[in-house]
Amino acid sequence: MLSKPTLYLSDFFERKKGKYYDALTTVRTSNDIEHWLRFFLVGVAETAKRGAETFREIINLREKAERRIMTMGRRAPIGREFLSKLYSQPIVNSPQVAKWLDITPQSAITLLKVFEEKGILKETTGFKRNRLFAFKEYIQLFGK
């Protein structure tokens, strides 16, 4: 059971805006509801296919990241816990990590550094303080 919607038809309608308005106009002018239904169902099918592809890519990414985490030795269990939290919030800072995992601020900074070294996270600010780290590979899966 999914806790959040996974079919975002509005993206399909936005990308096919001209055809969307044409389908609406056809329904309004000639009562051809079948034309609208065909367009809508194509949108559902295309959106579902893209969603399934994204899910497969997320699973592949998770497996790849978990293999990297397994090389963390004694930090691997906390690394797996941190990774699971990144899927709900892929941009983080060290205070958030410390709070999430109930670890010291220094341990959070170290964990972020290890994730960055493993290629899981990328520091995005370029600052020495108040830095943000992004799970870029994950975020990019949704920009396709």
C-alpha positions, 0 to 999 in steps of 0.5 A, spaced: 500 500 500 502 506 498 502 512 503 503 517 497 500 518 490 505 516 485 501 517 478 502 525 477 497 526 471 498 533 471 505 533 469 502 529 463 497 534 461 502 540 462 507 536 457 501 535 452 498 542 453 495 543 446 492 536 446 489 537 452 486 543 450 484 540 444 481 534 447 477 538 452 474 543 446 472 536 442 468 534 448 465 541 449 463 542 441 461 535 439 460 531 445 465 526 444 467 524 451 471 518 448 476 522 445 477 525 452 477 518 455 482 516 450 487 522 451 486 521 459 487 513 459 494 514 454 496 519 460 494 514 465 498 509 461 504 513 460 504 516 467 504 509 470 510 507 465 514 512 467 513 511 475 514 504 474 521 506 471 522 511 476 521 505 482 526 501 478 531 506 478 530 508 485 531 500 487 537 500 483 540 506 486 538 503 493 542 497 492 548 501 489 548 505 495 547 500 500 553 496 497 557 502 498 555 503 505 557 496 507 564 498 506 563 503 512 565 497 517 562 499 524 558 505 521 554 501 516 548 500 521 547 507 522 549 508 515 543 504 513 539 508 517 541 514 515 540 512 507 533 510 509 531 517 511 534 520 505 529 518 501 524 522 505 528 528 505 534 528 500 537 535 502 540 535 509 545 539 514 549 536 520 544 538 525 538 534 522 542 528 521 544 529 528 537 529 531 534 524 526 540 519 528 540 521 535 548 522 535 553 527 536 554 533 532 561 531 530 558 524 529 553 527 524 559 531 520 563 525 520 557 521 517 556 526 512 563 526 510 563 519 509 557 519 505 560 524 500 566 520 500 562 514 498 559 518 492 552 518 495 551 525 498 554 532 494 555 538 498 552 543 495 553 550 498 561 550 498 561 553 505 565 551 511 559 552 516 552 551 515 553 546 509 547 542 505 548 535 502 544 533 497 542 526 495 543 528 487 542 521 484 536 520 487 533 527 486 535 527 479 531 521 478 525 525 478 527 531 473 526 526 467 
